[in-house]
Amino acid sequence: MIRNAALGSAATLITGTLAASLLLAPPAAAASTGSDGKVPEALGVQIAAARAARAGIDWKDCPADWGFEKPIQCGWVKVPLDYAKPYGKTIEIAVDRIGSTGTKEERQGALVYNPGGPGGSGMRFPRRVTTKSPLWVNTSKAYDFVGFDPRGVGHSAPISCIDPQEFVKAPKADPVPDSVADKRAQRKLAAEYADGCKERSGEMLPHMTTPNTARDLDVIRAGLGEKKLNYLGVSYGTYLGGVYATLFPTHVRRMIVDSVVDPSQDNIWYEANLGQDVAFQMRWNDWQDWVAKNDSVFHLGDTRAKVEAKYQELRAKAKAKPLGGVVGPAELIGFFQGAPYYDSSWVPVAQTFAAWAAGDEQALVDAIAPDMTDIKGNAAAENGNAVYTAVECADAKWPTSWSKWDRDNSKLHQKYPFLTWSNAWMNLPCATWKAKQSTPIAVGAKRGLPPVLIVQSERDAATPYKGAVELHRSLAGSRLITEKGAGSHGVTSLVNPCINTRVDAYLLTGKVDAKDVTCTPHATPVAPAPAAAKSLSSDAPAESSVFPAPEELPAVR
């Protein structure tokens, strides 16, 4: 938080050993307690980590309704709600694991995963072993695969901002405003959402920060009995990794960050979202070019301009009369942004779009409309959005002037219309946030940090390439692998031997290349044959082995 320098230096006092000498007795902690009953957060995390190391994790079969098959096991790690009050209120962080598949001699510890968001659950990570995901066979011989629900997420003291059924209800207002009145209505919704967060989850909100999640990660490390952390973070998980590396440099053993958030203090988080608008337009254009190239399959136009015109036709019809009564422009953007996110979505999104153009409206409705009977899924969606909002609003101070939001987004929309206003409204609750907003820490390498491996596609929409460059600059000794000309989000789950072999080598040996590496892109999606294109199955096309299973994709915003 604000005490950046103090946190960084204090954190280095922990050498990673969890012997009895680390266990801080209450009298020693009390001696460091201020008149307000608080201790430095760096001391608070030492106390919590020592407590977790002593308690360990009581691993058991996962609850049946969690959806994790044996031999995956689940457990809990207790952490302070407020690290300045380590003996105060605690919350429980849900974790799961699957043991390494290799020999005792091959085992190198636990590999902990975060898929991003913020608001994403990493609990499905061990399923990469049970589903025999081919890219992770070598790594799983050496490591237990460990996932967790970050604070506020899923099974870890979940937060909420609005009734889940109300959250998913459709259609919602068109995110692209036609008038001042439209903007006023969206501002009202954003303010009401912020109020709802305060009303439903107020106690958690000041503590929903990335530094606190990084501290939780260190307590998890201790609970696992690990002296040092092996970590894989994707998307927002890269920012979490960068913050962890800054606060706990001597606790890092291996760290891979994939699809990188620019950690610059002035980028978190308002500017980061403006940067996304530009990058999403670039990748949307890439997808439209691919659709146009495959016009013989999709019949949506043989130029980008024609594909865009067809999309605008769809958008206008859905605005005038929501498809199936529930799919309007807001719902369309939620569906179509999958294509700029992931190459694995290129074919199914194009197929569904093509079906609509050929007269099959129901296919689009089936793909997009919310399922109001899916109570559990709707609650998870609302929770994910609540955590996304809470973390981004708590991490940094946001502009409170509507004129600045209006000016910046109106200007961007002129050149980058695909996502700009949708993104603005999603983040606008931060302008009227009812809880403490912090100052982002200065992410950077401290003494004792080993080489960090950074992996990034050049045309990533969600985390623009400059983020990887900035983190690489900030973490001395890191190595950057660039997938040139590619843009799918979440590179380590894609088949690209130039990247896959280096990821394996780093995790298994700790070795990195002598210099940064540029790789050619993974295979471009292949449109199905015209006859097959008529099928609206969500199954991947013939080249499916190139793309990850849906559960291996990073969490989306």
C-alpha angles and dihedrals in degrees: 000000000000095000093069100152094044092050094048095050096040092050091059089063088077106083093190096252113124099198123134091276089070095055106101114212117224094248091057091049091046090055089060094047116115126225089267091057094251132124129201109281090237089060091044092058091049090054093047093046092050090050091050092047090054094047099041119190121296098222116203139157108290119257109271094240092056090075101228118134126218136299085040109100131199136209146151138254119201116223134172117261086219117028089204086065104043092165092049130080116341134198129202123242115209115226135176136189147181119207123247114272098217133079125292089257092053095053116108101175135263128335111207120203137202119183098197133239103120085251099041123130119227093195094107092061095096088057088074084076099043091047090047095234101197097219092059101045095100095043093047090059089063103035142048105232109231128188131180143185107238118230111294093019129111109310096002106089091301119216129211137194104184140011105285095227090052090047094058097037114122153252101039126188118286105266092216105080122223096189147009087264090059090052091047090053092051091048089053091051091049093050091048089051091052089049090050091053090053093047097046102033107014098135092057099043101083090051099047094101132132092238089056091050088050088053089050088052090056091050089050088052089054093046089053089056092242120146091202135021128249106196141181116189128178129193108334084007086073091061089047088051093049091051091048091050089052096048098037108024095154091052094062118099102163127357130180120184118190127192098007134225112218101249096200110136092233091051097057107123121322096051092042090062093048088052090053091058091060094044095047090054090052093052093042086057090050090055093047090051089053092049090050091049087055096045090132087067104036103026092211097125136300095242133051090245091056093048090050090049090053090050091050089050089054091046093051093049092049090050093050092046119002111236110255086357091283112062114082132151093289092054091046093056090050090056101039095048087072088078096059089044101051135018087213087069096054096089101039093046091048092047093052092045090049092050090056091049088052091054103269102123093162093066090062092045092050091050096048113024116104118249103231090190092062095088095164094047093047091051090052091050092050091046092051092052091046092054092045090054096041095051096045092045093047097044097063146010111264129205111270096192112099090201089064093050091046094047096046096046096041089054094047093047091062092066103018107036101152099087109357104103094034089054092046095055092046091058100035094095086075089068091065098029114159099208139063117296117205137208113255114246120247103255112216145128118281127192112290098030111135122216113297118211114225120195123188141162114226097230101039111154101199097044110025118221096251088070091066091047091051095048089047089054092047097049107060112212094026122131125221124212111194121198097209119217093004128110112181114130113239108034102185092068094055126090107252113133092202088064102028095057092050093049090051093046092050095048094044100040108011090236123141130185118273089246140010118294133220117203129194114247125274117254116300113240113269117225113230121249112278093258092050091048089071089068115092095199112140089221113120119253125254094289091058092126087070093062131060126249111264091255090058093059117104118256114271129226 
